[in-house]
Amino acid sequence: MHTHMTTLNCVTTGESHGPCGLAVITGFPAGLDLDIDFINTELKRRQGGYGRGGRQRIETDTATFLGGVRSGQTTGAPLVVQIPNKDSRLDDLERTPPVHRPRPGHADLAGSIKWLTDDCRNTLERASARETAARTAAGAVARCLLREVGIEVFGFVRSVQEVVTDVVVEPANVDSLRAAREASEVYSPDDAATKKMIEVIRAAKVDKDTVGGLCEVHVFGCPVGLGSCVTLADRLDARIAAAVMGIQAFKSVEIGMGREVASRRGSDVHDPIAYDDSLRDTPLLGFMRERNNAGGIEGGMTNGMPIVVTGAMKPISTLLRGMPSVDLRTKSSEHSDYERSDVCAVSAASVVMENAVGFEIAGALLDKFGGDTVRELRTSYEAYLSAARGL
């Protein structure tokens, strides 16, 4: 039995009304100057987006490093990142009373039965997407490492309900798309689509309903060979899929063309290989593709093309108008309880997904090139590319 031990690992916690979110990152090399402003910007973006609820006006998320950092530089010890909650009231039973009417689509019912209680409170707090603040911070830390070898991650909102942007993402236009995304209230780099998405969210709010959508992440600059084809646990596409599916309310993940591959012939799916010597000194090593249906991953390994990941987020489970449910104490039919929530959190989810994917890429990078320090990592990385060019 193969036991996979990834070089980079992270444990996160966080509850809606708990004292803080926490991320403990192990396996991180020493000698990296952390971009604290970037990390806090990602946390701020996670709180934004049109359709968010009242909690975002309470919290101002910032990362506090409790360990693994000295004078802004990593030491090689486990990184401990804390994101405090201003609204912490789990022990105040008047403000956080028991919840007996589970919300359809949420963890309430399954968790209450699992832990043999008729109070959904503990389950809904622990299942809260507040935990993603810590996950976003961990991913942003990992992306600081990716920059050391020229790997960049870009995420955005592809759709909200039926409104879809057809924007094409390429290395040449990613900077302009990032600027357009920052100007969008829903984090979509398409002004026309942004306006329509806002209309959809506004209509759902009027109806006391919720909406979901698609988030998309592109990773540029990955060398050929991150990940492996040897075991399930080493396959990079499997690791990315698990990380994205682990984000609250995500129901599907696609790499590249995704499920559309099932309706086409192989000649229309697979990406023909060509060689261009002018690209020999790039991460592609000269092996070029005219299309990228594989989404940058073949056989569980990067092939040098941009990694493309799409995640589908369902509508938030908490509806202001409630849904048919059952009182767990009496078993009588009731409407579900309401907990402070969002109408649409797709924008925030795109930030979480962007950083979750970045974390997995950083893990694969360290798995291949290792090193206790960033200097060793860069040396190993350059030696590998040099050897690959010499084939």
ZASETI-580154 format. One record per atom (N, C-alpha, C): residue in three letters; y, z, x. Coordinates in steps of 0.02 Angstrom, whole numbers, plus 32768, in hexadecimal, padded with zeros to 4 digits. Atoms other than C-alpha are relative to their C-alpha. Last residue first. Example, Ala and Ser with C-alpha at 12.3 -4.5 7.8 and 13.67 -1.06 7.14 Angstrom:
<recs>
Ser7FC57FFD7FD6 Ser7FCB816582AC Ser803780257FD9 Ala7FC58000802D Ala7F1F81868267 Ala803C8000802D 
</recs>
This chain:
<recs>
Leu804280188016 Leu83097B4C8371 Leu7FFB7FB48009 Gly8025801D7FC8 Gly83A27B7883DA Gly7FBB7FE67FEC Arg7FE280417FEE Arg84137B908344 Arg7FD97FDD8037 Ala800F802F8036 Ala839D7C198306 Ala801D7FBA800F Ala804780147FFB Ala83A37C7283AE Ala7FEE7FCD7FCC Ser800780297FC4 Ser84627C7283AC Ser7FB87FE78009 Leu7FE48042800E Leu84667CAE82F8 Leu7FF97FD2803C Tyr802B8023802F Tyr83F07D3D8324 Tyr80197FBA7FF1 Ala803C80157FDA Ala84537D7083BD Ala7FD07FD97FD4 Glu7FEE803C7FD9 Glu84F37D718356 Glu7FC57FE78028 Tyr7FF08038802E Tyr84A87DE782D5 Tyr800F7FC08027 Ser80408019801A Ser845A7E588358 Ser800B7FC47FD4 Thr8024801F7FC7 Thr85017E6C83B1 Thr7FBE7FE17FE9 Arg7FE180407FF2 Arg855C7E89830C Arg7FDD7FDC8039 Leu800C802E8038 Leu84E27F1182D8 Leu801D7FBB800F Glu804580187FF9 Glu84E87F648383 Glu7FEF7FCD7FC9 Arg8002802C7FC4 Arg85A67F6F8378 Arg7FBB7FE3800A Val7FE980428016 Val859B7FB382C5 Val7FFF7FCF803B Thr7FB8800B8000 Thr853680448308 Thr80107FB97FE8 Asp7FE07FC18012 Asp8488808B82EF Asp804C7FF97FFC Gly7FD07FE47FD1 Gly843F7FDD82EE Gly802080407FE6 Gly80047FBA7FEC Gly83E67F77826A Gly80388017802D Phe7FDE7FFB7FBF Phe83E97EB88269 Phe800780488019 Lys801080357FD0 Lys836C7E8B81E0 Lys801D800E8046 Asp804880067FF8 Asp83687F288175 Asp7FEE7FCE8038 Leu80167FCB7FD3 Leu84217F428196 Leu7FB57FFF800B Leu7FE2800D7FBE Leu844D7E99814A Leu7FE880358032 Ala802980347FE2 Ala83D57EB680B8 Ala80197FEF8046 Gly80417FE37FF1 Gly842B7F5B8091 Gly7FD37FCD8022 Ala7FF77FD67FC4 Ala84D67F09809E Ala7FBE80208015 Ile7FF9802F7FC8 Ile849E7E838022 Ile800780278042 Glu8043801B7FF0 Glu845F7F0B7FAD Glu80037FCF803A Phe80287FCB7FE2 Phe85067F677FB4 Phe7FBB7FE78014 Gly7FEB7FF77FBB Gly85687EC87F94 Gly7FD780348025 Val801C80387FDA Val85017EA87EF8 Val80138006804A Ala80487FF47FFE Ala852C7F557EB6 Ala7FDD7FC98027 Asn800E7FD07FCB Asn85E27F397EE6 Asn7FB780128006 Glu7FE9801C7FC0 Glu85F67E9A7E81 Glu7FEE802F8039 Met803280307FEA Met858E7EE57DF4 Met80127FE18043 Val803C7FDA7FED Val85FF7F7D7DE5 Val7FCC7FD0801B Val7FEF7FDE7FC2 Val869A7F0D7DE5 Val7FC38027801A Ser7FFF80347FCB Ser864F7E987D63 Ser8010801E8043 Ala8045800D7FEA Ala86217F317CFA Ala7FFE7FCB8037 Ala80157FCA7FD3 Ala86D87F647CF3 Ala7FBA7FF3801C Ser7FD580047FC4 Ser87087EBB7CAB Ser7FEB80358033 Val801A80357FD5 Val86737EBD7C34 Val80297FFB8040 Ala7FFE7FE87FBB Ala86A77F667BED Ala7FE67FCC8030 Cys801E80307FD2 Cys86D47F307B3C Cys8008801A8047 Val80108039802A Val86FF7F9E7AA6 Val7FDC7FCB802A Asp7FD9803E7FF9 Asp86F580387B13 Asp7FED7FCF7FC9 Ser8020803A7FE2 Ser86B980EB7AF6 Ser80307FC58003 Arg7FCA80297FE4 Arg86DF819B7ABD Arg7FE37FC6802A Glu7FE87FE37FC1 Glu864081D67A68 Glu80367FD1801B Tyr7FD280267FD6 Tyr861B81AE79B2 Tyr80148029803D Asp7FC57FDD7FE9 Asp858081EF795A Asp802C7FD28029 Ser80007FE67FBC Ser850881797902 Ser804180238011 His7FE2802E7FD1 His850B81667845 His800280218044 Glu7FBA7FF17FF2 Glu848D81CF77E6 Glu801D7FC68029 Ser7FD880397FEB Ser83E081BD7798 Ser804980138007 Ser7FDE80248036 Ser83848262778D Ser802A7FC8801D Lys801F80428009 Lys830B82977816 Lys801F7FD87FC6 Thr801780048045 Thr834D834A7800 Thr7FD77FC17FF1 Arg80157FBF801A Arg8367837E78B5 Arg7FDF7FF97FBC Leu803F7FEB7FE1 Leu836882D27907 Leu7FE880447FE6 Asp7FF37FBE7FE5 Asp83EA8292788C Asp7FBE801C801B Val80247FC88020 Val83BD81DB7878 Val801780418021 Ser80287FD77FD3 Ser841D813A789B Ser7FDE80377FD8 Pro80347FD88020 Pro847C80AD7846 Pro7FD480248033 Met8037802A8018 Met850D807678B2 Met7FCC802C7FDF Gly80437FE68001 Gly85B780C078DE Gly7FCD7FCC7FE9 Arg80167FFB8046 Arg8663808078AD Arg7FB9801B7FFA Leu7FD47FD28023 Leu86AA80A77959 Leu7FEA80097FB7 Leu7FD38023802E Leu8613805479A6 Leu802B80337FDB Thr7FD97FD3802A Thr85C080A37A3E Thr80327FD97FD7 Ser80297FE48036 Ser8539802E7A82 Ser8027802D7FD0 Ile80057FB87FFA Ile85AF7FC37AEC Ile7FDE801D7FC2 Pro7FC87FDA801B Pro858B7F0A7AD2 Pro7FF4804B8008 Lys7FFF7FFD8049 Lys85037EC77B45 Lys804080237FE8 Met7FF37FBD801A Met85277E997BF9 Met80017FFF7FB4 Ala7FEB7FFE8046 Ala84D77DFC7C3F Ala800780497FE9 Gly801B7FC88026 Gly84D17DEC7CFD Gly801C80007FB9 Thr7FE17FF78042 Thr84E87D4E7D64 Thr7FDD80397FDC Val80247FD3802D Val84C47D447E1F Val802880067FBF Val7FE180018042 Val84F47CBA7E99 Val7FD680297FD0 Ile802A7FDE8031 Ile84D07CCA7F54 Ile802680027FBE Pro7FE67FC58023 Pro85327C487FB6 Pro7FCD801E7FD0 Met7FD280128035 Met84C57BD4801F Met801B803E7FDE Gly7FC080147FE3 Gly847A7C1180C2 Gly80337FEB7FCD Asn800980417FE0 Asn83C47C158086 Asn80427FE5801C Thr7FC4802A8002 Thr83BD7CCE805C Thr7FF37FBF8025 Met7FD57FFE7FC5 Met830C7D108048 Met803E7FD47FF5 Gly7FE97FBC7FF3 Gly829E7D407FB4 Gly802F8007803A Gly80367FD77FE6 Gly82417C9B7FBA Gly801480488010 Glu804180228008 Glu82E37C3B7FA6 Glu7FCA802B801F Ile803C7FDA7FEE Ile838D7C8E7F8C Ile7FC27FD77FF1 Gly7FFE7FE67FBC Gly843A7C3D7F8F Gly7FC380278016 Gly7FD37FC77FFB Gly84497C287ED3 Gly7FFD80228043 Ala80267FC57FED Ala83AF7BBA7ECB Ala802C803E8005 Asn80237FE6803B Asn84117B377E69 Asn7FD980408010 Asn80177FBC7FF3 Asn84857B227EFD Asn7FE0801F7FC3 Arg7FFC7FD6803C Arg84B37A6B7F0C Arg7FE080438010 Glu7FCB801D802B Glu84D979F37F9B Glu800780267FBF Arg801980138042 Arg84757A628012 Arg803B7FE47FD8 Met7FD280048038 Met84957A7380CD Met7FDC7FEC7FBF Phe802B80168038 Phe842D7AAC815F Phe802680057FBE Gly800380498006 Gly84A97AAE81F0 Gly7FD87FE87FC5 Leu8024801A7FC5 Leu848C7B648223 Leu7FF77FB47FFC Leu803080318018 Leu84C47B928171 Leu7FD47FE58038 Pro803D7FDE8016 Pro85157C3081B8 Pro7FCA7FD07FE5 Thr7FF47FD8803C Thr858F7BBA8210 Thr7FC080257FEE Asp7FE67FBE7FEC Asp85807B7B82C3 Asp8013802C7FC5 Arg80317FDC7FD8 Arg850E7AEA8295 Arg801780478012 Leu80077FBE801E Leu85817AAE820B Leu7FD0802D8026 Ser7FBD7FE17FFD Ser85BD7A15826D Ser7FFF80467FE1 Asp7FF67FDD7FC0 Asp850679ED828D Asp804480218005 Asp7FBE80167FEA Asp84EB79C381D5 Asp80118028803F Tyr7FE77FDF7FC2 Tyr843679CD819E Tyr80427FE08014 Ala7FE580317FD1 Ala83F779AB80ED Ala80188026803E Ile7FE77FE87FBF Ile838B7A0E8074 Ile80177FC6802B Pro801280277FC5 Pro837479E07FBC Pro8022801A8040 Asp7FC5801A7FDC Asp83927A707F41 Asp7FEC7FDB803F His7FFE7FED7FB9 His83037A8D7EC6 His80377FDA8026 Val7FF37FB97FF2 Val83257A847E0B Val800B800E804A Asp7FBD7FEF8018 Asp833579CF7DD7 Asp801480478012 Ser7FD1802C7FDC Ser82A079937E3F Ser8048800D7FEB Gly7FF37FE87FBC Gly823F7A2A7E01 Gly80337FD78025 Arg803380127FCF Arg824F79F57D4C Arg801480178046 Arg7FF5803C7FD7 Arg82C07A537CD5 Arg7FC57FF2802D Ser7FFB803B802C Ser82B07ACD7C43 Ser800A7FBF8027 Ala803D80088028 Ala82717B647CA4 Ala80007FC17FD6 Val803380227FD9 Val82F77B527D29 Val7FC17FF27FD7 Glu7FFE8048800E Glu83787B7C7CA3 Glu7FCC7FDA8028 Arg80358014802F Arg83407C317CAF Arg80007FB67FF0 Gly801C7FD0802E Gly83A77C4D7D4B Gly7FCB7FE27FD2 Met800780218041 Met84077BBD7D96 Met7FE0802E7FCD Gly7FF580498001 Gly843D7C2C7E27 Gly7FFB7FE47FBA Ile7FEC80167FBE Ile83F27CDA7E16 Ile80067FB47FFD Glu801580437FEB Glu83ED7D1F7D65 Glu801B7FF18046 Val7FE480147FBF Val83F37DD37D27 Val7FE47FBB8010 Ser802280367FDC Ser83D67E137C76 Ser80267FF08040 Lys803F8012801F Lys83F97EA87C05 Lys7FDD7FC58021 Phe801380437FEB Phe84887F057C59 Phe7FB97FF17FE7 Ala7FF480348033 Ala84C57F997BF1 Ala7FF07FB98016 Gln80057FF18048 Gln84CB80177C82 Gln80147FC47FD6 Ile7FBD7FF0801A Ile84B77FCA7D2E Ile7FFA80097FB5 Gly7FF67FB88000 Gly84027FD67D69 Gly804580157FE9 Met801E7FE6803E Met83E47F227D36 Met8008804B7FFB Val7FD680158038 Val84607EF17DBE Val7FE4801B7FBF Ala7FBF7FDE7FFB Ala840B7F567E47 Ala802C7FEF7FC4 Ala80097FB98011 Ala835D7F1E7E12 Ala804280257FFF Ala800E7FFC8048 Ala83907E677E12 Ala7FF980487FEA Ile7FC1800C8024 Ile83DF7E797EBE Ile7FF580077FB5 Arg7FD57FC67FF4 Arg83417EC87F05 Arg80437FF97FDB Ala801B7FC98027 Ala82D27E447EB6 Ala802C803E8007 Asp7FF0800D8046 Asp83407DB87EF9 Asp7FE780387FD3 Leu7FBA7FF1800E Leu833A7E077FA5 Leu80137FF37FB8 Arg7FE1803D801B Arg827D7E0C7FAD Arg804880107FEA Asp7FD5801F7FCE Asp824D7EA0801A Asp80257FC37FE7 Ala7FC87FD47FF2 Ala82077F0F7F8F Ala80317FE18032 Leu7FD37FFC803A Leu81987E837F4E Leu803F80278011 Thr80127FD08034 Thr814E7E687FFA Thr80327FFD7FC7 Val803F7FDF7FF1 Val81497DE08080 Val7FE980307FC9 Cys803080198031 Cys81CA7D618045 Cys7FC080298003 Ser804180137FE6 Ser82597DBB809C Ser7FD57FE57FC7 Gly80367FF78030 Gly83107DEC808B Gly7FBE7FEB8020 Leu7FFD7FBC8019 Leu839B7DA180F5 Leu7FCC80087FC9 Gly80357FD37FED Gly835D7D018147 Gly800880497FED Val8044800F8017 Val83EA7C83814D Val7FD280388015 Pro8029802B7FD4 Pro84927CD4816D Pro7FBD7FF17FDF Cys80407FE17FED Cys84FD7D1480DC Cys7FDA7FD1802F Gly80067FF07FB9 Gly85AE7CCF80E1 Gly7FC080218015 Phe7FF580367FCF Phe85DC7CD08029 Phe7FF5801A8047 Val7FFE7FE37FBD Val859B7D3F7F9C Val80037FC78032 His800F80307FCB His85C17D0C7EE8 His800780238043 Val7FF07FEC7FBB Val85BA7D847E54 Val7FEA7FC98030 Glu801C802D7FCD Glu85BD7D5B7D99 Glu801980158045 Cys7FDE7FF47FC0 Cys85D47DCC7D02 Cys7FDE7FD48035 Leu802180117FC1 Leu85A37D907C54 Leu802C8010803C Gly7FF2803F7FDE Gly85D97DDC7BAE Gly7FD97FF78040 Gly801880037FBC Gly85DC7E6F7B36 Gly80117FBD8020 Val801780417FE8 Val86387E997A95 Val7FEA80058049 Thr7FFE80097FB8 Thr86597F367A2D Thr7FE67FBB8013 Asp803E801A7FE4 Asp86817F627977 Asp80087FFA804C Lys80227FC47FE7 Lys87077FC4791B Lys7FBB7FF0801C Asp803C7FF68028 Asp87347F2278BF Asp7FD9803F8013 Val7FEA7FFB8046 Val87E57F297905 Val7FC4800E7FD3 Lys7FE07FBF8007 Lys879C7F4B79B1 Lys8016800C7FB8 Ala80357FCE8004 Ala87287EB679A1 Ala801C80467FF7 Ala802080078042 Ala87BC7E467978 Ala7FC880337FF7 Arg7FD27FE38031 Arg881A7E867A11 Arg7FE27FFE7FBA Ile80037FB87FF8 Ile87847E627A81 Ile802D80237FCC Val80427FEA8017 Val87757DB07A40 Val7FFB804C8003 Glu800180088049 Glu88317D917A53 Glu7FBE801A7FE3 Ile7FD87FC9801B Ile882C7DD67B04 Ile80017FFE7FB4 Met80297FC37FFB Met87A07D5E7B2E Met8024803C7FE3 Lys803280028036 Lys88077CCC7AEB Lys7FD3803E8002 Lys7FDE7FF68040 Lys889B7CFA7B59 Lys7FCF80007FC6 Thr7FEA7FBA8005 Thr882D7D0F7BF2 Thr8020800E7FBD Ala80397FD98017 Ala87DA7C667BD3 Ala8012804A7FF7 Ala800E80148045 Ala88827C0E7BDE Ala7FC680297FE4 Asp7FCC7FE5802C Asp88B57C707C7A Asp7FF17FF07FB6 Asp7FF2803A802B Asp88137C517CD9 Asp803080197FCA Pro7FCF80297FDD Pro87E87CC57D6A Pro80127FBF7FDB Ser801B80448000 Ser87947D447CF5 Ser80357FD2801F Tyr801E80107FC0 Tyr87B77DFA7D1A Tyr7FDC7FBD8000 Val80497FF98008 Val87D87E287C63 Val7FDA7FEC803F Glu800F7FC0801F Glu88927E4C7C73 Glu7FB5800B7FF6 Ser801F80038043 Ser88A27DB97CEB Ser7FF080467FE6 Ala7FCA80088031 Ala891C7DB97D7E Ala7FE680017FB8 Glu7FD67FC47FFE Glu889A7E007DF5 Glu80387FFD7FCD Arg80257FC8801F Arg88217D787DC0 Arg802B803E7FFE Ala7FFE800B8048 Ala88A27CF27DE9 Ala7FDB80367FDB Ala7FBB7FF28016 Ala88BA7D3B7E97 Ala80067FF77FB5 Arg7FF87FB77FFD Arg87FE7D3F7EB1 Arg804580147FE8 Leu80227FE4803B Leu87F27C8B7E75 Leu8006804C7FFF Ser7FD4800D8039 Ser88757C567EF5 Ser7FE1801C7FC0 Asp7FC37FD77FF9 Asp88127CAB7F7F Asp802F7FF67FC5 Val800D7FBB8014 Val876B7C647F41 Val803F802B8006 Asn7FD07FEA8032 Asn87A87BB07F43 Asn7FFA804A7FEE Ala7FBC801A7FF5 Ala875C7B6A7FE2 Ala8033801C7FCF Pro7FE07FDE7FC8 Pro86BF7BD67FDE Pro804A7FEC8008 Glu8014801D7FC0 Glu86987B927F31 Glu802280268038 Val7FF17FD67FC6 Val869D7BD87E80 Val7FE37FE1803F Val8032800B7FCB Val86A67B5D7DEF Val80158028803E Val7FE580027FBD Val87067B987D54 Val7FC77FF98033 Asp8029802F7FD9 Asp86AB7B6F7CB2 Asp801A7FF98047 Thr7FD980297FD2 Thr86EE7C097C58 Thr7FD17FD38028 Val801B800A7FBC Val868A7C467BC3 Val80317FD78029 Val7FCC80207FD7 Val86C37C8F7B1C Val7FE97FFE8048 Glu800A80487FFD Glu862C7CB17AAC Glu80327FDB802B Gln801E801B803D Gln861F7D6D7ACE Gln7FF97FB48007 Val7FFE7FC8802F Val868A7D8B7B69 Val7FEB7FE47FBD Ser7FF980088049 Ser86607D127BF4 Ser800980437FDE Arg800D80458013 Arg86607CF17CB0 Arg800A7FF57FB5 Val801C80068043 Val86B27D947CE1 Val7FF97FB77FEE Phe7FD0800C8036 Phe86CC7DA07D9C Phe7FDB7FFE7FBE Gly801B7FFB8043 Gly867A7DCB7E42 Gly80367FF67FCC Phe7FCE800E8034 Phe869C7D987EF6 Phe7FDF80037FBC Val801D7FFC8043 Val863F7DD97F8F Val80387FF77FCD Glu7FD17FEC8034 Glu866B7DAC8043 Glu7FDE7FFC7FBC Ile801D80088043 Ile85FB7DA680DD Ile8031801B7FCC Gly7FE380388026 Gly86577D898183 Gly7FE17FF37FBC Val8024803D7FEE Val85EB7DF681F4 Val80167FC57FD4 Glu800880017FB7 Glu865C7E9081F8 Glu7FDB7FC18017 Arg7FC780237FE3 Arg868E7E6B8144 Arg7FF97FF8804B Leu800C80478005 Leu85E17E9F810C Leu80387FD78020 Leu802E80147FCB Leu86017F4F814D Leu7FF47FB57FFF Cys7FDA7FF97FC2 Cys869B7F6780E0 Cys7FD57FEC803C Arg7FDD80407FF6 Arg86307F218054 Arg802F8003803C Ala802E80327FE3 Ala85BB7FB58066 Ala80237FBE800E Val800D7FEA7FBB Val864A80308048 Val7FD47FCC8023 Ala7FC380117FDC Ala867B7FCC7FAD Ala7FFB80158049 Gly800080487FF3 Gly85C87FD57F70 Gly803D7FEB8027 Ala8034800E7FCD Ala85C380927F85 Ala7FFF7FB68011 Ala7FE87FE87FBF Ala866980A57F29 Ala7FCE7FF08037 Thr7FCC802E7FEA Thr862B80387E9A Thr801B80148045 Arg8022803C7FE9 Arg858C809F7E8C Arg80317FCB801A Ala801F7FF27FBF Ala85F0813F7E85 Ala7FDE7FC3801C Ala7FC77FF57FD2 Ala865D80FA7DF9 Ala7FE5800D8046 Thr7FF2803D7FDB Thr85BE80B57DA9 Thr803E8006802C Glu802580017FC0 Glu858781657D79 Glu80127FC3802A Arg7FD47FDE7FD1 Arg860E81657CF2 Arg7FE080028045 Ala7FEB802F7FCC Ala859A80E77C9F Ala8034801E802F Ser7FBD801C8004 Ser855081797C41 Ser800F7FD1803A Ala800780498004 Ala849481927C43 Ala80437FDD8001 Arg801E80197FC1 Arg84AA82447C82 Arg7FF77FB58000 Glu7FD57FF27FC7 Glu8527826F7BF9 Glu7FE27FE28040 Leu7FC880308001 Leu84C582167B70 Leu8030800C8039 Thr801580457FF1 Thr842682717BA0 Thr803C7FD18002 Asn801180057FB9 Asn8472831E7BAA Asn7FED7FB98013 Arg7FC77FF77FD3 Arg84CB830A7B02 Arg7FED7FF7804A Cys7FFB803A7FD4 Cys843B82C07A9B Cys8032800A8039 Asp7FBA80087FEA Asp840E83677A4C Asp80047FC88034 Asp7FDE80258035 Asp8368836479EA Asp804B7FF7800F Thr7FC77FDE801D Thr830783927A86 Thr801D7FD67FC8 Leu80147FD38036 Leu826083677AD4 Leu8039802B7FE5 Trp7FF57FBB7FEA Trp829C831E7B7A Trp7FF880337FC7 Lys801D7FF67FBE Lys824F82727B59 Lys800680498017 Ile80487FF88008 Ile8278827D7AA0 Ile7FDE800E8043 Ser800B7FC28026 Ser832F829C7AC2 Ser7FB6800D7FF6 Gly7FF87FC77FD4 Gly833182177B4A Gly7FF380427FDD Ala80377FFE7FD1 Ala82E781907ADA Ala8004803E802D Leu803F7FEF8022 Leu835F81B87A4D Leu7FC780078032 Asp80027FC28026 Asp840181C27AB1 Asp7FBB80127FE5 Ala803A7FDA7FE8 Ala83E6813A7B35 Ala7FF2803D7FD4 His7FF37FD27FCA His845C80C47AD7 His7FC080258013 Gly7FEF80257FC3 Gly843880287A71 Gly800E802D803B Pro802C80397FF1 Pro843C808479CA Pro80197FDA803E Arg7FE080418007 Arg84A4812379DA Arg7FCE7FC8800F Pro8001802F7FC8 Pro844681C579BE Pro801F7FBD7FF0 Arg800A8042801E Arg847B82407935 Arg80047FCB8037 His804180038022 His846282F27973 His7FF17FBC7FE1 Val800280418023 Val84EC830279F4 Val7FBB7FF87FE2 Pro804080238003 Pro851183B47A2D Pro80067FBF7FD8 Pro80337FE2802C Pro85C983DF7A45 Pro7FBD7FDB8004 Thr803B802B7FF7 Thr863183AB7ADB Thr7FC7801D7FD7 Arg7FE780427FEF Arg86DF83EF7AB2 Arg7FC77FCF800D Glu7FD280158035 Glu86A3848A7A55 Glu80187FB9800C Leu80268019803A Leu860B849B7AC6 Leu802D7FEC7FC6 Asp7FD67FEF8039 Asp867884A77B62 Asp7FE07FE37FC2 Asp80137FBD8016 Asp85F484A67BEC Asp802A80187FC5 Leu80447FFD8019 Leu85FE83E97C02 Leu7FED80447FE4 Arg80057FCD8035 Arg86BB83EC7C0E Arg7FB980067FE4 Ser80417FE17FF3 Ser86F583887CA5 Ser7FF7803A7FCF Asp80197FE78041 Asp8783830E7C81 Asp7FBA801A800B Lys7FCC7FD4801B Lys87DB82FB7D29 Lys7FE980207FBF Asn7FED800B8046 Asn873B82B97D75 Asn803880307FED Pro7FF87FC98030 Pro872D82B67E33 Pro80107FE87FBA Ile7FCC8018802D Ile86E9821F7E93 Ile800980357FCA Gln7FF67FDD803F Gln868682617F29 Gln803A7FDF7FD9 Val7FC280168020 Val863F81FC7FB9 Val800480227FBC Val7FFD7FDD8040 Val85BD82448031 Val80457FF17FE2 Leu7FBE8001801F Leu859181D180C1 Leu7FFD80227FBC Pro7FFC80168045 Pro84F38202811D Pro804880057FE6 Ala801E7FCE802D Ala8512821581D8 Ala80047FE67FB8 Gly8048800A7FFE Gly853481798240 Gly7FDA80337FD7 Thr801D7FDC7FC7 Thr85E681B08267 Thr7FB67FF28009 Thr80427FE4800D Thr8649813A81F7 Thr7FE1801D8040 Gln803680287FE3 Gln870181248220 Gln7FBD80227FF4 Gly800580418020 Gly8798816081BB Gly7FC97FD3801A Ser7FC380277FF2 Ser87C281EF8230 Ser7FFA7FB97FE6 Arg7FD07FD97FD8 Arg8710822F8222 Arg803A7FD28013 Val7FC480247FEB Val869A81F1819B Val802C80308028 Gly801180417FE3 Gly85E682228174 Gly803C7FD78017 Gly802A80017FC5 Gly861482B080FF Gly7FF47FBA8018 Leu80117FBC7FEE Leu868382E6806F Leu7FD58003803F Phe803B7FFF7FD5 Phe86DA823F8056 Phe7FF480478019 Thr7FF77FCC7FCE Thr874F82427FC0 Thr7FC080048029 Ala803A7FE97FDA Ala875781A27F5B Ala801480358033 Thr7FF7800B7FB9 Thr87DD81887ED7 Thr7FC5801F8024 Asp80377FFA7FD1 Asp87CD81757E1B Asp80157FF08048 Thr7FE6802C7FCC Thr886581967DB1 Thr7FCF8005803A Glu80167FFF7FBB Glu881B81DD7D11 Glu80287FD1802D Ile80077FBC7FE8 Ile887082037C6C Ile7FF28001804B Arg7FBC7FE67FFB Arg88B181587C38 Arg80018048801A Gln7FE0801F7FC6 Gln8807810E7C60 Gln804980148008 Arg800E7FDB7FC3 Arg87B7818B7BEA Arg80267FE4803B Gly7FCE7FCE7FEE Gly8812813D7B56 Gly7FF380258041 Gly7FF07FC9802D Gly87AA80A07B49 Gly802F8033801E Arg80187FBF7FEA Arg87A37FF87BA1 Arg801980377FD2 Gly80367FE8802A Gly87BC7F577B40 Gly7FE480438015 Tyr7FEE7FFB8047 Tyr88247EF87BBF Tyr7FC380167FD7 Gly801B8034802C Gly87F07F1C7C71 Gly8011800C7FB8 Gly7FD4802C8024 Gly88087FB27CE2 Gly7FDC7FCF7FD3 Gln7FE37FDD803A Gln87A6804A7D1C Gln80287FD17FD3 Arg80367FED802D Arg87367FE47D8F Arg801A80237FC1 Arg8012803B8028 Arg87D27F947DD8 Arg7FC880117FCF Lys7FCB800B8031 Lys880F80417E0E Lys7FEF7FC47FD4 Leu80077FCC8033 Leu876A80667E64 Leu80347FF87FC9 Glu803B80108027 Glu87737FBF7EBD Glu7FF480347FC9 Thr7FED8039802C Thr88247FE57EF4 Thr7FC67FEC7FD4 Asn7FDD7FE4803A Asn87E9808F7F34 Asn80197FC97FD1 Ile80307FD98027 Ile8768803C7FA5 Ile8022801C7FC1 Phe802C802F8023 Phe87E67FBA7FE1 Phe7FD080257FD2 Asp7FD780208035 Asp88678040800B Asp7FD67FD07FD7 Ile7FFB7FD28039 Ile87E180A48066 Ile80287FE17FC8 Asp7FC280158021 Asp87B8801280D9 Asp800680297FC0 Leu8002800A8048 Leu8735806A8141 Leu80447FED7FE5 Asp7FC27FE9801C Asp8738805081FD Asp80007FF07FB5 Leu7FDF802E802E Leu8682803B822C Leu804080217FE6 Gly7FCE802C7FE0 Gly8645809182CA Gly80227FCF7FD2 Ala7FC27FE17FE8 Ala85A380E08291 Ala80307FCA8018 Pro7FF37FFA7FB8 Pro851D8088822C Pro804380208010 Phe7FC380267FF0 Phe84F180B08176 Phe80108009804A Gly8010803C7FDB Gly843C80E38159 Gly803C7FD78015 Thr80227FF57FC0 Thr8461816080D0 Thr7FF17FBD8021 Ile8017803F7FE1 Ile84E281568045 Ile7FE080108043 Val80187FEE7FBD Val84FD81ED7FD4 Val7FDF7FC3801D Ala802C80307FE0 Ala856981C17F3D Ala7FED801A8045 Leu80117FF57FBA Leu85B882417ECA Leu7FD07FC98017 Gly8033802F7FEE Gly8613823A7E23 Gly7FF38008804B Cys7FF080377FD1 Cys867082D67DF0 Cys7FC77FCE8002 Pro7FCA7FF27FD1 Pro867E83727D83 Pro80127FC6802E Gly80137FD77FC8 Gly861A83337CEF Gly803880088032 His7FD67FC38001 His866382F47C4B His7FEC80308038 Ser7FC1800D8022 Ser8628823F7C56 Ser802E803D8001 Glu80077FF58048 Glu85A382677CD7 Glu80457FF97FE0 Gly7FC180018024 Gly858E822D7D8A Gly7FF380077FB6 Thr80007FD7803D Thr8508821F7E0E Thr80447FFA7FDF Thr7FC07FF48022 Thr84DF81A37E97 Thr7FF5802E7FC4 Val800E7FD9803D Val845581977F19 Val804380107FE0 Cys7FCA7FDC8021 Cys8469810E7F9B Cys7FE680247FC3 Asn80157FE3803F Asn83F880BD801C Asn803980287FE2 Leu7FC77FE58025 Leu8413804980AE Leu7FE980197FBD Thr7FD47FDF7FD0 Thr8384802D8128 Thr803A80227FDD Thr7FC580277FEF Thr830B8008809B Thr802D8027802E Met7FC97FD27FF1 Met8266806380A4 Met803D7FD88014 His7FC2801E7FE6 His81E07FFC804D His80358036800B Thr7FC87FD88016 Thr8134804A803D Thr80407FE5801F His7FC380047FD8 His80A77FCB804B His8036802C7FE0 Met7FC48000802B Met800080008000 Met803E8000802C 
</recs>
